[in-house]
């Protein structure tokens, strides 16, 4: 008998772009309502960066996708700092404008990349959660994009052969299977909500997160960006 675990993942090429546009429609209005001093707030998930720095990183990454600029060392800490520095003379509104354009247009490019750039869409969505955290806004790492983000995380971690984990989520009717052991390791178990699972996979602070259970795997083994 065939079970869901036996079926090979089928990539939905539109899913990363859908995640980005859902987040664009929520995040950009929030940013445009914020005062200038809010862009100087520190981002706990990215030590040394302000909200403005984080947004400049996100917008530049999407512009690189649109322009196909992936030189050696791209997205390294040094490359990220250069991208931020290049936008130092921009107004906050200009950074937000670039981010809005990128979140709307990058999906088509990512769709044609055969999965190579799907993790970038997840990273952009996670960074939007970082911004909400910095602003003290509710719903960080959640919201309308959560189902697509979870589905992408599940498929990406299975394709990469990451540590196996079965997640029983408050947000989904069916358990979510992440990672792949090939039978070499029994899967870990997570019980909790989707945003907390995202925090674990993104290596984000768990301060204030709802109670959860994690067994058979260490949190540090799950970080897809580490």
Number of C-alpha atoms within 10 A of each C-alpha: 3 6 6 8 9 8 8 10 13 7 14 12 18 13 19 25 22 19 23 25 21 18 23 20 13 14 19 16 12 14 19 13 8 11 10 14 9 14 20 14 16 20 22 16 17 14 8 10 18 19 24 25 25 23 24 26 26 26 25 22 23 26 19 17 19 17 11 10 11 11 9 8 10 14 17 10 10 10 15 20 15 14 21 20 14 12 18 14 9 11 12 18 12 13 20 21 14 17 24 21 15 23 26 18 18 22 26 15 17 24 19 12 12 12 16 11 16 21 19 18 23 23 16 22 27 22 23 24 26 21 27 20 18 20 19 10 11 11 12 22 26 21 14 13 18 19 15 18 26 20 15 22 23 22 19 22 21 20 15 11 14 18 20 26 25 18 24 19 19 13 14 13 8 10 14 16 22 26 22 22 15 9 8 8 11 15 20 18 16 21 18 18 19 21 24 24 24 23 20 19 19 22 18 19 12 12 6 7 13 10 10 12 10 16 12 13 16 12 14 12 14 23 17 17 9 9
